[in-house]
Structures are given as structure tokens and as C-alpha cells.
Amino acid sequence: MKKGLNEIIRRAIARAQERGELPEGALPPLIVGYPRDERHGDYATNVAMAMASHTKKAPRAIAETIVRFIEDAEGIIERIEVAGPGFINFFLKEAYWHYFLREADRQGERYGAGELGKGKRALVEFLSANPTGPLHIGHGRIAAFGDSLANLLEKVGYKVEREYYVNDRGTQMQLLGQSVYSRYLEEWERAVAFPPDGYQGAYIREIAHDIKKEEGDKYLSAPKEDVINLMGEKAAHLILGWIKDDLERFRVRFDRWYRETDLYSSGLAPRLLEELRGKGYLYEDGGALWFKSTLFGDEKDRVVIRGNDATTYFASDISYHKDKYDRGYDLLLDIWGADHHGYIPRMEAAVQALGLDKSIFKVILVQLVNLLRDKKQVSMSTRTGEFTSLKEVIQEVGVDACRYFFLLRRADSPLDFDLELAKKEGVENPVYYVQYVHARVTSIFKKAAEKGVEIPTFDNVDIALLRLPEERLLAKRVAIFPEFVEGMALALEPHRLTSYLQDLAGIFHSYYNKHRIISDDRELTKARFLLVKVIQGVVRSALGLLGIAAPAEM
């Protein structure tokens, strides 16, 4: 409907301009949205206020002019009001909302699907946590966000691939190997200085203990550097297995696990650095090789090869992203932790230096999670081993609550995760509140089956019997679901679904508590059956996009 009203308003403005009642000129962005207060209409636009500076007229006068030239060829608008300083508010006819009840019933699970991404391919690379320790609560937020965003893009027609980039070389792998080696020596009561920046979690001791148990003292006399490299590989392989297990439990899947080492074994990374050198984008200074990222807006140039001939993570990332582009996607999404904010300009610089289309490359930053237990923040640090693992949180509150809570806020906003609230089985727990809608409707249908009442299809229902204000609100929420999904996909903001579901659940529970779905009025019962049936379908679909179960009972 937003698109339809947008076109209706645009044509009205064009007619007013043709008649000389509004001056010619480019229109500002035309935005149609939902009023905060539904007494002010089903849809509203502030286009008149946006046009005021260009037309040199009062916004309210502009709005009144636009309204006079509006033509509603399809007959879906009940009335239009000009409000306040110049808002144009649209009230739609009941038949419009009832039409979408029919569509939701007819389309079933396909309802809400769109064609925004039809014929397009998207690559969503997310999480990509270093294989140096178990996933923690912050990783969980990125995983839930990335997976839900991928689901959302699939819903609107994209062919989506999910990818995890494994940093399995470089400084952190050396440090991991040193940390395990030190603990291995301690297992044999050898005095050793632990690396100052080493990984100190209990899992490092467990890995070292298992190596001693399985392979004995064979590494005590072996060359230290060889052992460090070997133990780094062993530990990374084991930890990556933990990560995969946790993600499977968390209902997150990846189509590809892309290893950084493959960039070098294939020769891609060295070849690409030579290509950049040939284009004049690399130079030597202080024994290191630098990339001229300042040519493309970065605040300073960046090292790609250090003085000791070791390549940097940035050098690997340039190659990795070139490979992404070469695979022919229409949309490339990188989802990173907020601490990588400063990394965006250099990656955009690299993309431009390689002559690639910067517009299809987007980075989304996900802010930190503050884990609260008994209203107190839990301290977390992967390197010191002071963290609460994702696995522990899943075990404590369950996958559904975990994923839902991670998506309660925008990705770029810090999130407080209240463990005690997430465990509650009551309406104060937002995920329980939403899932209870689905369970309640299942209960309604179960009671109907016991009484021999069949669940009708739209063609067998007099939908006009749904006259209550709450029934109109519920029908409206069903109707806007497809455009809501498309809007989230365009904005890349799956968190909006939680707000939508909370709103829908609130209206439904209030309606359920005040009115009987099954009554002596057979025709009214059938109409209400259809209404709650499509509501249940929308809730199930929306929860599915979030990777959350829709239970039959609670």
C-alpha cells in the first residue's frame, strides 16, 4: 500500500503542477509511513512540509492543494485529512484490510514473500570469530542477526549464501599455539613463562591436558617453533569444531567455511598484491609495504606486509573480498563487531583500488552485549578467560529466548541481555508473550476439533462480520506484513520484526481476553476462526525469520 499511496500522491502533485497550483520542480523524497497514533490514519506523509522551502508556500496550504488533486481509481481510500502543520493522513476502507486476510489465507506460508531480490544473489558473511576460543555472548548476537538477515533476504527473493571466514593464520594463531604449548609444559611440571597476551581460559588447559593424555611427552624434545605451530593448528581445529557445534545448536548454518590459508595456498593473495603494486597503489617505507588507502578517503595508509615479511590481516582481507566480487554477487554484506568500525574505510578503499563496484558492498556493525545476572553486569574478556560462553547462555535460557533477546534492539545499539527475564515463563518475557499467540490459536483449534467445528477457508466466511475495532487492528497488522518485510529487507534491519510481533501480540491477547472466538453465533465463529488462523500463520512466519520456534503449547 505504501507504494500505491506514493504513486497516488505523486500523480496528484503532478496534476497540481500542470494546473499551476503548485510550482514545477524536483520533488523531495516522498515518504509514506505509519502514524504513531492510529486515530491519525492508517498511513501518513509529510511531503507538504518537505516541499515548503521550494514552493514558498505554507505546508498546510500545500497539503490541501495535493489532497484536492488526489484520485483514488481503485476506491480503497475512505477519507483523507490534513492535520497539524501539514500532514496528510489516509484512512482506508475495511474492504482493503479484509482483502489481505483473503490473501494471507490463500498464500499460507508464502504470505509476506516478495520479489525485491528476484534474480539476485547475496553473500552474507557474518560472525567469522577467530578459532581461538569458544563463542561468547557477543558472538551470539552477531550470529542471530546475520542468520535472521539472511532469512529475511531469502523471504524477499534473494538467493542467499551464508559464509564464515576462518582466520587460521597469522599472529593470533601463533599466540594460540604458544598458549597451549605453555600449558602443555606445565602439565609436565616444566617451569615456563606464559605469553603476556596469551589466551588464559580454562579451555586452553583442557586442550593441553588432552594433548598430553593422547600423545604423551613426544613434544617435550621437539623444536619449539614446530611444536607451537602444530599446537596452534590442533587447537584451532578443535575450537572450530566447538564453534560449529554451538552454531548448529543455535540454529545457524553456513554454506561455506572459507579459510584464510586458502588465499595463500592458491596464490591469490600474492598475485593480488602484485596487481596493486603494478597499479601504483603500494609503496615501501620503513621496511614495510604500504597500501595508499588515503587516495580513497581513509585517514592514513595501511601496511600490507610488515618489515618481517609477514602479511597483515588487511592484505588477506583485500584478497578475500576480491574473491567475493569474482563470484558474481549482486549484494555483499559483511557483518562485523563494533570494534571493527575503523576497518571500514580501508576496505572500501581497497574495493575502489581494485576497480570494483563499491555500491554493492555494505558493512553492518553489531554493538556489544551487556549480560546481566541479578541486575549486575557480567565481566567478559576472551583473552583472560573471563566470559560467559554462548553455549552456557543457551543452556540456561534456551535457543528461542536467546535469539529473540539478541534482536530486540538495532544492531548498532548496545544491548542489555537480562538472563532472569529471559528465563521467565510469563507475559513479561517478550518471546514467551509472542509465542503464546501461536500456542493460544492452536488451543482454539483443538477445542474446535473436539466440538466437531471445521476451520474454514476465506470463501466460506462472511468477513464483514469482523466489525470490532480490535478485529480491524488485527486485520491491518496482517495486511502490512508483506510491506513491513520488504521495508526491513531494504533497511537491512531484521530487529524490526520483534517490535512488529510485540505489537501484534498485544492486540491479539487483549482481543482474546475480551471476546469469545467460539460462540453460539456459527457465522461469527467462522469469521473469527479465519482471523486467528491467518494471525497464527503470520506469527509463525515472522518467528521463522528470526529462527525461533512456534510452539503448539506452552
N, C-alpha and C positions, 0 to 999 in steps of 0.2 A: 504493500500500500504506500510505503514511503516514496517509492519510485513513481507510482501513479500520481500521487499528490504533487510531487516535484514537477512532473510534466504539466499537470493542470495549472499550477502556479506560473510556470514558465510561459505557457501559452497565453495566460491572462495578461501577464506583463507585456508580452509582445503585442497583443491586441490594443492595450492601453497606449503603447508607444506609437502604434500605427495611427491611432486616433488623435495623437498629440497631447494626451492627458498625462503622459509620463515622458521625460526626455529620453532620446536614444542614448545608448552607451552600453558598455560591457556590464554584465550583471555580476554582483558579488557571489561567492559560493552560496548556493541555495540549500539550506539545511532544514529538513523536516524531522522533528523529534517528538518524543512523548512528553506532555506536560507533567510536572511533578504532582499536581492536583488534578485528578481526573474530572473534576467538576469544570475544569477549563478546557475540556475537549479530549478527543481521542488522539489527535495529532495537532501540532502547532508549528509555526515558523516565525522567525524574527527577521525575515528578508526585508520587510519595510524599513526597519531600523538600520539594517546594513546598507540600504540604498539612500539613506537620508543625505549623506555628505555629497553624493554625486548629483542627486536630483534637486538639492537645495530646497527641499520641502519637509514639512513636519512628518515624522514617521507614521503617525496615526492617519494623516490625510493620504499618505501613500498606500497604507494598508486598505483604507476604504475604497480607494481607486482600484486596487488589484481585485478586491472582492467583487466589485461591480462587473468586472470583466471575466469572472470565473464561469466556465461552462462545465457542467457535470454530465457528460454524454452518457455515462453508464448508470446514472441515477443512484449513486451509493452515498452521497452526502445528504445528511438530514438537515443540517444548518451550519452556517459559518458565522463566527463572531469576531469582531475586532475588540481587543481588550488592552487595558493598560496603555502604555506609551505607543503601542503599535503591533502587538502580537496578533497573528491571525490564527484563530482556533477552529478546528474542524471537528464536527460531531458526525459520526457515520451511522447509517441505518442498521437496525437489528439484523436485517437480512444479510448484510455483509459478513457479520461475525458468524451467523449460522451457516453461511456458505463454507466457511473454513472448518466448521465441525464436520460437515459432509466430507470435505477433502481429507481431513485427518482420519476419519473412519475408513474412507476408501483406500487411502495410501498405506495405512498401517505403519510398519516400521520404516517405510521410505519417507514418511512425512518429515518435512524440515530439510530434506536433501536439496541441494542447489546445483547450479551449473557455473558458478563463479570460476571454478578451476577446471572446467571441462576441457579435455585435450591437453592439459598442462601437467608437468612433472615438478614435484617439490622434494627437496632434500632437507630433512630436519636433523641437524647434528646437535645432540644435547647430552648433558651430563659429562661424558668424557673425563671422569675423575681419574687421576693418576693411580695406577695399581700399586700404591704404597701403603694402603690401609683400608679397612672396611668402610663402607659407605656410612656417612653420618647424616644427621637430620637435615643439614643444609643441602646435601646431595639429593635427599628425598624430595625437597621442594622443586629442584630443577627437573628431576625425573618426572614428577607428577605433572608439572607444567608442560614439559616438552612432549610427553606422551599424549596429553589432552589436546594440545595444539595440533599435533599430527592427526588425531582423531577428527578434530574439527575441520581441518583442511580436506580430509577424505570425505567428510559429510557434504562439502560444497563442490565436490567433483575432482579435486586434485588426485593424481596418482602419487602417493607419498612413499618415500623411503626414509627409514629411521637409521641413523648411523652413530656409532660410538667410536671416537678417535682415541686409540690407546697410545699414550706416551710411554713407550717401552725402551727408551734410550736416553742418554744424557745424564745430567747432574743428579737428578732425583733417583735414578736407578743405581748410580754409584753409591749414593748415600744410603739407599735401602740395603744394598749389599754389605756396606760397611757396618750398618746397624745389626744385621743378622749375624755377620761374622764375629762381631764383638760379643754378642750374646752366646754364640756357639763356643767361643773360647771360655767364657765364664762358666758354661756348662761343664767344662773340663778343669775348672778352678784355675784358669790361667789369668794372671793379672793383666788387665788391658784398659786403656783409656777409651771410654765411649766417645764417639764423634760428637762434638759440641752441638751440632744441628741435627743429630741423628733422630730416628723415629723411636720413641720410647714406650710405645704402647705395649700392653701385655701380650698382644698378638705376635710381636717380634720375638719375645721369649718362647712362645709356643712354637713358632716356626723353627727356631734354633734347636729347641728340645727335640722336635720331631726329626730334624736332620741328624742329630746325634744318635737318636734311637734307631733310625733306619740305616744310617751309613757309618756309624761308629766314628773312629778317630782319623779317618782317611784324609781329612782336610787339615790336620794339625801340622803336617810336614810339607804340605803343598805350597807352591809360590803364592804369596799373599794376594797379589793383584788378580791372579787367575781365580782364586777362591772367592774373592769379593765379587767379581763379575758373575761367577757361577751362582753364588748365593743370591745375588740380585735377581738373576733370571728365575731361579727356583721360587723365590718369594713372590715375585711379580706374577708368575703363572698361578701360584696358589691363591693369591689375593684376588686376581682377576676371576678365578673360579668362585670365590666368595661373592664377589660383586654380581656375577651372573645369577647365582642362586638367589641373592637378595632381590634382584630385579624381577626374576621370574615370580617370586613370592609377592612382589609389589605390582604384578600385572603389567610390567613394562617389557616390551620386546624390541629388539633391534634387528634390522635386516642385514646389517653389515657391521663387523668389528674391524676397523681399519687401523693397522699398526704403523706407527711412525717408522719403525725399522724397515718396512717395505719401501718407503720412499728412497732409502739409500741402497737397499739390495737391488732395486730395479734400476737404479741410476738416475731416477727422476730429479731428485734434489740437486745433485751436482750439475746436471745438464741445465736446469733452470737458473742456477746461479751464474753459469757461463752465459746464458741468454741475457740476463740482466746486465752482466758486465759488458757484453757486446753492445747493448743499447746505451751504455754510458751511465747507468744508474748505480754502479758500485765503484767505490774508491778505497784505497788503502790509507790508513792513518794510525800511527802508534802501534804498528804491527798487526792491527786488526783490519778486517774487511767490512766496510760500512755500506748501507743502502741509503740512497738520497731521498728519504721519505719526506723531508721538508719541501721538496719540489711539489708535493701534492697536499700540503696543508698540515703535516704533522709538526709538532713543536720542536723536534730535533731528529737528526739522522739516527739510524739504528744499526747495531752490529749484527752481522750475519755469520761471520767467522771470527772467533776470538784469536788472540795472539798465540795461544797454544794449539791452533788449528782445529779446535773443537767448534762445530757448528752450533748455533743458538736455536732455541725453540722457534724463534721468529723465522729463521731460514727454513725449518721444517714446515711451518705453517704456510709460508708462501707456496711451497711445492704442493702441499696438501690441497690448498684452495684452487690452485691451477688445475689439479686433477679433478676437483669437483666441477669446475667450469667445463672441462673437456668431456665430462659425462653427459652434458646436454640438458641440464635442468632449467626450468623457467623461473624457479624461485629457490634461493639458497638461504636457509635460516641457520644461524649459529646461536645457540642459547648458552650463555656463559654466566658464571658467578659475578656478582657486582664488583669484586676486586679486580676484574679484568677491564674495567672501564677505560683505562689509558691505552689499552691494546687496540681499541677500535680504529683510531686514526692511522696507525701504521699498517693495519691490514687493508684498510680502504686505499691507502697509498700504494700498496703492493698490487692490488687489483687493477688500479689505474695504470701503473707502470707496465703491466703485462698487456695493456690494451683491452681489458675485459669490461663488460657492462656492469658498472657499479650499482645500477638501479635494482638489479635482481638479488643483490647481496645485502642481507639485513642481519643485524646483531641485536638480540634481546638480552638484557641483563636481568638477572634474578637476584633480588636482595636477600640478605641474611635472615635466618630464623632464630628467634629468641625462644628457647624451650623453657617453659615454666612448669615447675613442680611445686605444689603447695604455694603458689604465687611467687616463688623465688626462681630467679633465672639460673639455669644450669650452665656452668662453665664448659666451654668446648674448645679444644685445640687438638688437631690430628697429630701434630708432631710430638707433643708432650704426652699424648695418650689420654688426655682429659676430654673425652667426648662421649656422647650418647649415640650409639650406632643406630642406623635406620632399622636394622633387624630388631633391636630391643624395643623401639617405639612401636613397630608393627605388632610385636608380640604383646605389648601392653594395651594398645588401643584398637588394634585391628586395621586391616588394609583400608576399608571404606572410610573410617574416620580420619585416618592418616592422609589419604589423598584429598578428601574434601577440605580438611583444615588447611592444607597447603595452598588451596585455590580460593581461599576466602578473600584474598587481597590481590591487588595488582602486582605483577611480577616485580615492578620497580619500587614497591613499598615494603619496608621491613614488616615481618610477620611475627606476632606472638602466638606460640602454639601452647595452649593450656591443656596439659595432659589430663588433669582431673575432669575438665569439661568434656574432653573427647571420649572419656570412658563412660560418661553418664548415659543411662538408658531412659531418657525423658525428653520432653519438648524443648528444654533449654539447650540441648545438644543439636546444633543445626543439621547435621547429617541425619540424625535419628528423626528429626522433625520432617525432613523431606522424604526419607524412605518410608515413613509411616503413612504417607499419602498412598503409595503403591500398595502397601500391606492392607490398608483400610478398604481400598477398592476391591482387592482380592477377597476380603472378608464379605463384602457386599454381594459379590457374585456367588460366593459359596452359599450364603443364605438364600439367594435367589434360586440356586440349583436345588436346594433342599425343599423349596416350595414349588418346584416344577416350573419356574419362570425362566424363559429363554432371554438371552441377551440379544437385543435387536440390532439390525443394521439401520443406517440412516433412512433408507427408503421406506421403512416400516414405522417411522416415528413422526409424530406431529411436533416438530421442533419449536413451533410458535408457542407451545405451552410453557417454554422456559422464559418466564416473564420477570423473575425476581432480579433485583439489582446484582446480587452475588452471581447469579447464573450468567448475566451479561458480562460481568468481570471475568469469570472463568472462561467463557467462550472467547473473549477478547485475548486472554493470555494464550489460548491455544492458537488463535489466528496469527498472532505476531511472532510465533515461534520460528517460522522459516526466515523472516526478515531479520529476526534477532540473531539467528545462527549466522546468516550472511554478514551482518554487521560485525560480529565477533571475529569472523574469519578475516575480514578486511582490516580490522584493527589489530589482529593477532593477539586477542585478549580473551582466552577461554575462561578466565576467572569470572567474567560477567554471568556465566551460567549459574553460579552459586547464588547470586543476587536474584536472578530470574526465578530460580527454584524456591528460594525462601519466600518470595512474594506470592508465587502460585500456591505454595503450601499453606501460607497464612490464610489466603482467601478460601481455599478448599476446606481446611479444618473448621473455620468459622461457619461455613455453609453446612458442613456435615453435622456440626453440633446443634445447629438451629433448625434444620429441616430434615424430614424423613425422605430417604431415597426410595425405599419400598413402602408404598402406601396402598390404600384401598382403591385409589384412582389409577386404574390399569394404564391408561394412556399417558398420564403424567409420570408414572413409574418408568415406562419405556423411554420417555424423553430424558429423564434424569439418568437412567442407565446408560444411554448413549453418551451423555455429557461426561459422566465419571469414567466411562470406558476410554474416551479419547484423552482425557486428562491423564489417566494411568499410562497410556501409550506415550504421551509427551514426556512425562516424568521418567519413564523407563529409558526413553531415547536420550534425554538430557543426562541422566546418570551414567548411561553407557559412554557418552562422550567424555565424561570425567573419569572413566574407568572404575565406576562404582556399581555395586550390585543393587538390583531392585528386588528386595525380598518379598516373598508371598505372605510372610507373617513375622511378627516381632515380639 
